[in-house]
């Protein structure tokens, strides 16, 4: 089985860009998931590929999808994206003038279903907490990311994919320790935060019979 993980810096986490990715797959939730499943599925000798790129928006994924998704022919494809789409808009950057999140995400999924009809898709919910990067414009962040969360949930239903809910997991975690304990700037996970993602991902995937 080939598991492919796609996304931004949350997925990237300093992964290797060359031939050593099996040994240096990054320090994100992908590492935690691959470690557990590599052991549990050893008889199948699964392959785990991390193609997350820091700073990516969903439109950036679409631009590199031939090389970084279709050509790899994954059996399972997991996507976690959205925070940079929101960040560019909240920051008033030129690249955030128009919001292409839903349109680009839909195109991505339509083409993936066409080219890789047998690939199992997993859509992860984008998330934030109130900390250094988000607190100044917290209300704006909440509205925008909340809209993206609803979009991802709808797309998951429409395209019959697994949906991994994450915002509620981080909200619950923030009752145990301050938000920056889980997301050091309100966006990027700490080790504890990556474990929150990995646990939810494994739970959702197991419930849907993927592993």
N, C-alpha and C positions, 0 to 999 in steps of 0.2 A: 504494500500500500504506500502511496505517496501522499503525504500531507503537506499542503502549501499554505503558508500564512502570509497575508498581505495587509499593508497598512502604512502608518507613518512612524514617527520616532518611538511611540509606545511599543510597537512591534519590532522595529529595527534594533534598538538597544545595543548598538555597537557590534552588530553581526559581522562576520567575515564576508568579504566581497569576492573571494576567490574560491579555490578548490577545497579549502579546509572547513567548510561550513558545518559539516557533521560534527566537528570538534569545537567550533566557535560559532554557535548559532545565535549568539547574542545573550543578553542578560535579562530578557523579558519573560513574560508569561509563556512564550514559545519554548523557552528552555525548560521550564517546569513541566509543561505538558509533554514535550518530547522525551524528557527523562523518564517520566512515569510510564508512558505508553511504549517506549522502547523496551522497557523491562517486561511489561505485561503482555506485549505482542511480539516477543522475541522470536517465536517460531515463524512469524510472517516477515521478519526482518524489515520493518517499515522504514521508510525514508522521510525525513522531515526537512522542509525547505523554508527558509525565512527570506522573503523578498520585500520586507518593509523598508521604506526609505523615509528618513527624517524630513519633515516639512511637507510631505505629500498631502494633497487634497484628493478628493475622489476623481476629479478631472485628470490629475496626474497619473492615477492608477490606469485610467482608461487609455491614456496616451502610450503607456508601456505594456499594455495587456497582452499583445502578441508575444513579446519576448519573455515577459515575466509571469505569464499564466498559461496561455494556450500551448506554447511550445513545451511546457513542462508536463502537460497531460496529467494533472493531479487526480487522485481518486477522491480526495477531500480538499476543499478550498475554503479557508476561513478568512473573513474580511473584517477588519476593525478600522474604521475611518470616520472623519467628521470634525475632529477638533480644530484642524488647521483651516477648514472651510469657515468655521465660526471665527477663528482667531483673525483671519484676514479681514473679515467683515467688521468685527468689533474694533479692530485697530485702524479701520479706515484706509487700508492699503488699496492701491489701484487694482490689484488682483482680486479684491473682494467687492468690487463695484456691483457686479451681478452675481446672484446666488445661483449656481448651477448644480447644487448638491443633488437634488432629486432627479433632475434631468440626466446628469452624467451617471448617477448610480443606476438608474433604470436602463440606460443604454448598455452599461457594463454587464448587467445581469441578463439582458436580452441576448447579447452576443455570446455570453458564456453558455447560456442554455442552448444556443444554436450550435456552437462549435464543440462544446463539451457536454452533451446531453446526459451522460451517465455520471458526471462529477457531482458529488454531494456538496451542497453549499451550506455554509454557516455564516450568518450575519450577526456581528457583535454590536451591541448598543453603545454609542459614544456616551461619555460621562464626564462630569466635572465635579469638583468640590470648591468651596470658597476658601481660597488661599491667595498667595502673593500675586499670581498672574491673573486671577479672575475677580478679586474682591472690589477693585475700583469701579468696574462696570458690571457688577454681579447680576443685576436685574437683566441687563441686555444679554449677558452670557446665558442666563437661565432660559430666557425666551427663545433664543436661537438654537441652543443645544436641545432644548425640549422639543422644538419643532423637528430637528433632525432625528431625535429618538422616535418620534411618531412616524416619520417617513420610513426609517429602517424597519420598524415593526410592521408597517403596512406592506412594504416590499417583501419582507420575509413571508408574510401570509400569501401575497399574490404569486410569488415564485416558488412557494412550497419549500422553503428552506428552513433550517433550524435557526431559531432566534435565541441569542444569548443575552438575557437582561442583566445589565451591570450597574445602572444608576442606583437601584434600590439596594444592591449589595454594598456599594460605597456609602450610601446614606446610613445604613445600619452600622457599618464599620466605624463611621465618624461619631457614633454614639459611644464607642469604646475608647477612642483616642482622638486627638485633634485631627482635622482634615489633612494637615501637612504630614502627618505620620503615614498616611496612605498615598496621598498625591502631593509630592513635596512643594509644588507650586500651584496646586489645584488642577493640574492637567497631567503631569508626568508621574507615573507610579514609582513608589519606593519598592523595596523588596517585598514588603508586606502587601502593598497594593497589587503587585504582579501576582502574588499568591491568591488574592481575591479573584482576579480575572481567571486564573488557571482553574481554580476550584469550580467557578460557575460554568466555565467552558466545558470541563469534563462532565459536570452534572448534566448539562443540556444535551451534550452529544451522546452520553450514555442512555439518557431517557429516550432518545430517538433511534437507538439501535445502531449507531454508527460504529461502535466499538464493543 
